[in-house]
Amino acid sequence: MRKSLFLAAAVAVAMASGSASAQTGASFARKTITIYIANTAGGSYDLYARLIARNFGKHLPGTPTVVASNMPGGGGLICANYLYTVAPKDGTALGVLIETVAVEQALKDPGVRYDAAKFNWVGRVASSNNVHFQWHSSKVQSLEDAKKMETTVAGTGPGNMAEIMPKVLNAVVGTKFKIISGYPASTEAMLAMEKGEVEGGLSAWATLKVQKQDWLRDKTIKIILQDVPDRSPELADVPALGEIGSTPEEKGVLGIYASNGVIGRSLVAPPGLPPDVVAALRTGFDAMVKDAAFIAEIDKLKVELDPYTGQQLQERAVKLLDVPDSVRRRAMAIFGRT
């Protein structure tokens, strides 16, 4: 009898131990997850990251606390490099990185210290549509105007679209954007335009719709280009990047940047995470973007919800790294890279 009880107790202990081992690393109980944001407060990266932070924890095993922390600098590369090389590899450090994270690697940006294909992509909340706009008093009120006369635009770092795209457009289609660098992110850049320091800039359409409704209502700005393959229904009268370019090579270079929006506002984890942790993060993310409370908050903020799964993002990141050599060389030459 005693032997039977002993064996039963031993089996119970073994089963409990095995169950705990199976969940090791997949439970976030009593942990805090930090979402690092590759930009300053106020822009769409910050908006979406904090939206995720408010809603993500309840969909993860152990219901952890989730906080957001801004880590701007280097056009977003500081945050990406930190997440890849320094951040803990246990699921407690995540990031909302710049959408050019894969393209900057493909075009051999010297500041890149990561492999975008080896990040663990968790999921996307929304794709992005970056728009170029000019202040109402600027002489430049169209892309064609920008080919004829110089206009100043606010730059927010060498790895950020606000500096990348004016350089690309100048080199490929002959615009005359003069970049005034030194602004941390789109919030500060837009303030600079209001103050008259610059005549134009670039920001996510989602940011403008939320933060600058008065600009749109009062026609304080003129949107002259959207960096997507095809025109958004909301901006049907604004040219899309996919429409311009005279040669296959030019269209190929512009197509690289028109495709950045697929990364959009995504949640990313470092490489080297245990598979069960990656699975828990992805499952939780997929549940979050379907949650009624999350959708209600999206609707209240009047921003897009266009989710992708982590696996879909992983595949797209790899695809963005696959740039034809002739197009790569042309794009790299624009930035003085060899």
Secondary structure by P-SEA (a helix, b strand, c coil): caaaaaaaaaaaaaaaaaaaaaacccccccbbbbbbbccccccaaaaaaaaaaaccccccccbbbbbbbbbccccaaaaaaaacccccccccbbbbcccaaaaaaaaccccccccccccccccccbbbbbbbbbccccccccaaaaacbbbbbbbccccccaaaaaaaaaaccccccccccccccaaaaaaaaaacccccccccaaaaacccaaaaaacccccccccccccccccccccccccccccaaaaaaaaaaaacccccbbbbbbccccaaaaaaaaaaaaaaaacaaaaaaaaaaccccccccaaaaaaaaaaaacccaaaaaaaaaaaccc
